[in-house]
């Protein structure tokens, strides 16, 4: 009788073969700067990173929006700080 093989031969893999293949693998790249984000050489861009640029919005509108947000945030911080100080003075009976 003749032995018929399936065409797939099992090969044993030892630990040295695995360590050699790990040494040959390229280390993962990590983007640490904005230049690295835009100057990628190959592959798909990372997910969930959006860069939005609006040329139609004038600088005065964006500046006023930024200043109004900063001003409102600073008012909120000041009011919260004054509440904290008054509560602290009440607790310490100053």
C-alpha positions as CSV (number, residue, x, y, z in Angstrom):
1,X,0.0,0.0,0.0
2,X,1.1,3.4,-0.8
3,X,1.0,6.3,1.7
4,X,-0.6,9.5,0.4
5,X,0.3,12.7,2.1
6,X,-2.0,15.7,2.2
7,X,0.7,18.1,0.9
8,X,1.1,19.9,4.2
9,X,4.0,18.8,6.2
10,X,4.3,19.7,9.8
11,X,7.6,21.3,10.7
12,X,9.0,21.6,14.2
13,X,9.9,25.0,15.4
14,X,12.3,25.4,18.2
15,X,13.0,28.4,20.4
16,X,16.0,29.6,18.5
17,X,14.0,29.9,15.3
18,X,11.4,32.0,17.1
19,X,14.0,34.3,18.7
20,X,15.7,34.8,15.3
21,X,12.4,35.7,13.7
22,X,11.7,38.2,16.5
23,X,15.0,39.9,16.0
24,X,14.4,40.3,12.3
25,X,11.0,41.9,12.8
26,X,11.0,45.7,12.7
27,X,10.2,47.5,15.9
28,X,6.9,49.4,16.0
29,X,7.2,53.0,15.1
30,X,5.9,55.6,17.5
31,X,5.0,59.1,16.4
32,X,6.3,61.6,19.0
33,X,6.1,64.9,17.2
34,X,3.8,66.8,14.9
35,X,6.4,66.5,12.1
36,X,6.3,62.7,12.5
37,X,2.6,62.7,12.2
38,X,2.6,64.4,8.8
39,X,5.8,62.9,7.4
40,X,4.9,59.2,7.6
41,X,6.5,57.2,4.8
42,X,4.0,54.4,4.3
43,X,0.9,52.8,5.6
44,X,-2.5,54.0,6.6
45,X,-2.8,57.2,8.8
46,X,-3.7,56.6,12.4
47,X,-7.4,56.6,13.2
48,X,-9.3,59.3,15.1
49,X,-6.9,62.1,14.4
50,X,-8.4,65.1,12.6
51,X,-6.7,68.3,11.5
52,X,-9.2,70.9,10.6
53,X,-8.2,74.1,8.7
54,X,-10.6,76.8,7.8
55,X,-9.4,79.4,5.4
56,X,-12.7,81.3,5.1
57,X,-12.8,82.3,8.8
58,X,-11.1,85.6,9.4
59,X,-8.5,86.0,12.1
60,X,-10.5,88.6,14.0
61,X,-13.4,86.2,14.5
62,X,-11.2,83.4,15.7
63,X,-9.3,85.7,18.0
64,X,-12.5,87.1,19.5
65,X,-13.9,83.7,20.0
66,X,-10.7,82.6,21.7
67,X,-10.7,85.7,23.9
68,X,-14.3,85.2,24.9
69,X,-13.7,81.6,25.8
70,X,-10.7,82.5,27.8
71,X,-12.5,85.3,29.6
72,X,-15.5,83.2,30.5
73,X,-13.2,80.4,31.8
74,X,-11.3,82.8,33.9
75,X,-14.5,84.2,35.4
76,X,-15.6,80.7,36.3
77,X,-12.3,80.0,37.9
78,X,-12.4,83.2,39.9
79,X,-15.9,82.6,41.2
80,X,-15.1,79.0,42.2
81,X,-11.9,80.1,43.9
82,X,-13.7,82.8,45.9
83,X,-16.3,80.2,47.0
84,X,-13.5,77.8,48.0
85,X,-11.8,80.5,50.0
86,X,-15.0,81.6,51.8
87,X,-15.7,78.0,52.7
88,X,-12.2,77.5,53.9
89,X,-12.4,80.6,56.1
90,X,-15.7,79.4,57.5
91,X,-14.3,76.0,58.4
92,X,-11.1,77.5,59.9
93,X,-13.2,80.3,61.6
94,X,-10.9,83.0,60.3
